[in-house]
């Protein structure tokens, strides 16, 4: 019973964290910070991909407890941020180029780009 409650609390915390990050990306786009929003999205994508990948392998001695899992999630997030900053996947550059292209097309039509 207690482990089920702990799992629910963790899922709720992860959901809140994800919603907060997505809200931050939306706010960046609204403020015209397309480059930052694109990098934030790539960082989120990479860190989430690492999290899901780690779920497919057996837990090691480091991640057998809560502290290890917390460390691993922070580590995945840091890797995501650094990979986005250097453009490791190129996802941020692609998204930024596409959003800027959409802005140009809409401005030529006399419309304002609204992404969210």
C-alpha positions as CSV (number, residue, x, y, z in Angstrom):
1,X,0.0,0.0,0.0
2,X,2.7,2.5,1.0
3,X,4.7,1.6,-2.2
4,X,1.6,2.3,-4.3
5,X,1.2,5.7,-2.7
6,X,4.8,6.5,-3.2
7,X,4.4,5.6,-6.9
8,X,1.4,7.8,-7.2
9,X,3.2,10.7,-5.6
10,X,6.2,10.2,-8.0
11,X,3.9,10.1,-11.0
12,X,2.2,13.2,-9.9
13,X,5.5,15.0,-9.3
14,X,6.8,13.9,-12.8
15,X,3.5,15.1,-14.4
16,X,3.8,18.5,-12.7
17,X,7.5,18.7,-13.8
18,X,6.5,17.9,-17.4
19,X,3.7,20.4,-17.4
20,X,6.0,23.1,-16.0
21,X,8.6,22.5,-18.7
22,X,6.0,22.5,-21.4
23,X,4.5,25.8,-20.1
24,X,8.0,27.3,-20.1
25,X,8.4,26.3,-23.8
26,X,5.0,27.8,-24.7
27,X,6.0,31.0,-22.9
28,X,9.3,31.2,-24.8
29,X,7.5,30.9,-28.1
30,X,4.9,33.5,-27.1
31,X,7.8,35.9,-26.3
32,X,9.4,35.4,-29.6
33,X,12.3,33.3,-28.2
34,X,12.1,30.6,-30.8
35,X,15.7,29.5,-30.4
36,X,15.3,29.0,-26.7
37,X,12.0,27.2,-27.1
38,X,13.5,24.9,-29.7
39,X,16.5,24.1,-27.5
40,X,14.2,23.5,-24.5
41,X,12.1,21.1,-26.5
42,X,15.2,19.2,-27.7
43,X,16.5,19.1,-24.1
44,X,13.2,17.7,-22.9
45,X,13.0,15.2,-25.7
46,X,16.5,13.9,-25.0
47,X,16.0,13.6,-21.2
48,X,12.7,11.8,-21.7
49,X,14.2,9.5,-24.2
50,X,17.0,8.6,-21.8
51,X,14.5,8.0,-19.0
52,X,12.4,5.7,-21.1
53,X,15.5,3.9,-22.3
54,X,16.7,3.3,-18.8
55,X,13.4,1.7,-17.9
56,X,14.2,-1.1,-20.3
57,X,17.4,-2.3,-18.6
58,X,17.7,-3.9,-15.1
59,X,18.4,-1.5,-12.2
60,X,22.0,-1.4,-11.1
61,X,23.3,-0.8,-7.6
62,X,23.1,2.9,-8.0
63,X,19.5,3.1,-9.0
64,X,18.1,0.6,-6.5
65,X,16.9,3.3,-4.2
66,X,15.1,6.7,-4.4
67,X,18.3,8.7,-4.1
68,X,19.8,6.9,-7.1
69,X,16.7,7.3,-9.2
70,X,16.6,11.0,-8.3
71,X,20.3,11.4,-9.3
72,X,19.7,9.5,-12.5
73,X,16.8,11.8,-13.4
74,X,18.9,15.0,-12.8
75,X,21.7,13.4,-14.8
76,X,19.4,12.7,-17.7
77,X,18.1,16.3,-17.6
78,X,21.7,17.7,-17.6
79,X,22.6,15.5,-20.6
80,X,19.5,16.7,-22.4
81,X,20.3,20.4,-21.8
82,X,23.9,20.0,-22.9
83,X,23.1,18.0,-26.0
84,X,20.5,20.6,-27.0
85,X,23.0,23.4,-26.4
86,X,25.6,21.9,-28.7
87,X,23.0,20.7,-31.2
88,X,23.8,17.1,-30.9
89,X,20.6,15.8,-32.6
90,X,19.9,18.8,-34.7
91,X,16.2,18.7,-33.6
92,X,16.3,22.3,-32.1
93,X,17.8,23.7,-35.3
94,X,15.1,21.9,-37.4
95,X,12.3,23.2,-35.2
96,X,13.6,26.7,-35.1
97,X,14.0,26.8,-38.9
98,X,10.5,25.5,-39.4
99,X,9.0,28.0,-37.0
100,X,10.8,30.9,-38.6
101,X,9.7,29.7,-42.0
102,X,6.1,29.7,-40.8
103,X,6.5,33.2,-39.4
104,X,7.8,34.5,-42.8
105,X,4.9,32.8,-44.6
106,X,2.3,34.2,-42.2
107,X,3.9,37.7,-42.2
108,X,3.7,37.7,-46.0
109,X,0.0,36.9,-45.8
110,X,-0.4,39.7,-43.2
111,X,-1.1,37.2,-40.4
112,X,0.5,36.8,-37.0
113,X,2.1,33.5,-36.0
114,X,0.4,31.9,-33.1
115,X,1.9,28.6,-32.1
116,X,0.0,27.6,-29.0
